[in-house]
């Protein structure tokens, strides 16, 4: 598994024994290496109706707590998507190494301003703007502004 995912044997062992809470980056490496969705690695309960408030969801932290991911609706194989609330504190910079081929990302900025760097292009997104892109290439989320940016992220897994 370490070879397939690029995550050290020691870290995988710590995660398996419940001795470590992996970062967003480590979870993405595992998911991409195993060619599975990010949230399939998180607890998932099936209910006919689900009400979620992001404050009731255990966040995943990255970039020293400046990149905060709330997995709102985890991946379900029959739906092929997952939904997140993402908060980027001022000064945040988070690099995603890229998902497996065929993954699409949809971002809608709820508050603040953020930047996305993808394939040599920079996109500045502010409140009310949305962006769709194919996520198999490395991309960077940044908040270089003075206020927190919050976005809704949907990740879609094509066949």
C-alpha positions as CSV (number, residue, x, y, z in Angstrom):
1,X,0.0,0.0,0.0
2,X,2.9,2.4,0.8
3,X,4.2,1.9,-2.8
4,X,0.8,2.4,-4.4
5,X,-0.1,5.5,-2.4
6,X,3.3,7.2,-1.8
7,X,2.5,7.3,2.0
8,X,5.1,5.8,4.3
9,X,4.5,2.4,5.9
10,X,4.9,4.0,9.3
11,X,2.1,6.5,8.6
12,X,-0.2,3.9,7.2
13,X,0.4,1.8,10.3
14,X,-0.3,4.7,12.6
15,X,-3.6,5.5,10.7
16,X,-4.6,1.8,10.9
17,X,-4.0,1.7,14.6
18,X,-5.9,4.9,15.2
19,X,-2.7,6.6,16.5
20,X,-2.7,9.4,13.9
21,X,-5.2,11.7,12.2
22,X,-4.0,12.0,8.6
23,X,-3.9,15.4,6.9
24,X,-5.9,16.2,3.8
25,X,-2.7,15.7,1.7
26,X,-2.2,12.2,3.1
27,X,-5.8,11.2,2.6
28,X,-5.7,12.4,-1.0
29,X,-2.5,10.4,-1.6
30,X,-4.2,7.3,-0.2
31,X,-7.4,7.9,-2.2
32,X,-5.6,8.6,-5.4
33,X,-3.2,5.7,-5.0
34,X,-6.1,3.3,-4.4
35,X,-8.2,5.0,-7.1
36,X,-11.1,5.6,-4.7
37,X,-12.9,8.8,-3.5
38,X,-11.5,10.9,-0.7
39,X,-14.6,10.5,1.5
40,X,-14.8,6.8,1.1
41,X,-12.0,6.8,3.6
42,X,-14.2,8.6,6.1
43,X,-17.2,7.4,8.1
44,X,-20.3,7.2,5.9
45,X,-23.8,6.4,7.2
46,X,-26.8,5.9,4.9
47,X,-30.0,7.8,5.7
48,X,-33.1,8.5,3.5
49,X,-32.9,12.2,4.5
50,X,-29.8,13.9,5.8
51,X,-29.6,17.3,7.4
52,X,-26.0,18.5,7.9
53,X,-24.7,21.6,9.6
54,X,-21.0,22.1,8.9
55,X,-20.3,22.8,12.6
56,X,-21.4,19.2,13.3
57,X,-18.9,17.7,10.9
58,X,-15.4,16.8,12.0
59,X,-13.1,19.0,9.8
60,X,-9.9,17.9,8.2
61,X,-7.1,20.5,8.6
62,X,-4.2,21.3,6.3
63,X,-1.6,24.2,6.0
64,X,-1.3,24.6,9.8
65,X,-5.1,24.8,10.2
66,X,-5.6,27.5,7.5
67,X,-7.1,25.1,5.0
68,X,-10.2,23.5,6.6
69,X,-12.3,20.9,4.8
70,X,-15.7,19.9,6.1
71,X,-16.9,16.7,4.3
72,X,-20.6,17.5,4.2
73,X,-21.9,14.8,1.9
74,X,-19.4,11.9,1.6
75,X,-19.0,9.9,-1.6
76,X,-21.7,7.4,-2.5
77,X,-21.0,5.0,-5.4
78,X,-24.5,5.3,-6.8
79,X,-24.2,9.1,-6.9
80,X,-20.5,9.4,-7.9
81,X,-20.0,12.7,-6.1
82,X,-19.1,14.2,-2.8
83,X,-19.6,17.7,-1.3
84,X,-17.5,19.8,0.9
85,X,-17.4,23.2,2.7
86,X,-13.9,24.6,2.4
87,X,-12.6,27.5,4.4
88,X,-9.3,29.2,3.5
89,X,-7.9,31.5,6.2
90,X,-5.8,34.5,5.1
91,X,-2.4,33.3,4.0
92,X,-3.6,29.8,3.2
93,X,-1.9,27.9,0.4
94,X,-2.9,24.3,-0.3
95,X,-1.6,22.2,-3.2
96,X,-3.5,19.2,-4.5
97,X,-1.3,16.8,-6.4
98,X,-4.3,16.0,-8.7
99,X,-7.0,13.4,-8.6
100,X,-7.3,10.3,-10.7
101,X,-8.3,10.8,-14.4
102,X,-11.9,11.8,-15.0
103,X,-12.5,13.7,-11.7
104,X,-14.2,17.0,-12.0
105,X,-14.3,19.8,-9.4
106,X,-17.0,22.4,-9.1
107,X,-16.3,25.4,-6.8
108,X,-18.8,28.1,-5.7
109,X,-17.4,31.0,-3.6
110,X,-19.8,31.8,-0.7
111,X,-17.7,34.6,0.9
112,X,-14.3,36.2,0.5
113,X,-11.9,35.8,-2.4
114,X,-9.6,32.9,-3.3
115,X,-7.3,32.0,-6.1
116,X,-6.9,28.8,-8.0
117,X,-3.8,27.9,-9.9
118,X,-4.2,25.2,-12.5
119,X,-2.1,24.2,-15.4
120,X,-0.2,27.6,-15.5
121,X,-3.4,29.6,-15.3
122,X,-4.6,31.7,-12.3
123,X,-8.2,32.2,-11.5
124,X,-9.4,34.8,-9.0
125,X,-12.8,33.8,-7.5
126,X,-14.9,36.0,-5.3
127,X,-18.3,35.8,-3.7
128,X,-21.0,34.4,-6.1
129,X,-18.5,33.1,-8.7
130,X,-18.1,29.5,-9.7
131,X,-15.6,27.5,-11.5
132,X,-15.6,24.0,-13.0
133,X,-12.4,22.1,-14.0
134,X,-10.9,18.7,-14.5
135,X,-9.0,17.9,-11.4
136,X,-6.5,15.3,-12.6
137,X,-3.6,17.9,-12.8
138,X,-2.0,19.5,-9.8
139,X,-3.8,22.6,-8.6
140,X,-3.3,25.1,-5.8
141,X,-5.9,26.9,-3.7
142,X,-4.8,30.2,-2.1
143,X,-6.1,33.0,0.0
144,X,-3.9,36.0,-0.4
145,X,-6.5,38.4,0.9
146,X,-7.1,39.7,4.4
147,X,-10.4,37.9,5.1
148,X,-11.5,34.2,5.3
149,X,-12.7,32.7,2.0
150,X,-15.4,30.0,2.1
151,X,-16.4,27.9,-0.8
152,X,-18.7,24.9,-1.6
153,X,-16.8,22.2,-3.5
154,X,-18.4,19.3,-5.3
155,X,-16.2,16.6,-6.7
156,X,-17.7,14.4,-9.4
157,X,-16.2,11.0,-10.3
158,X,-17.0,10.0,-13.9
159,X,-16.9,6.3,-14.9
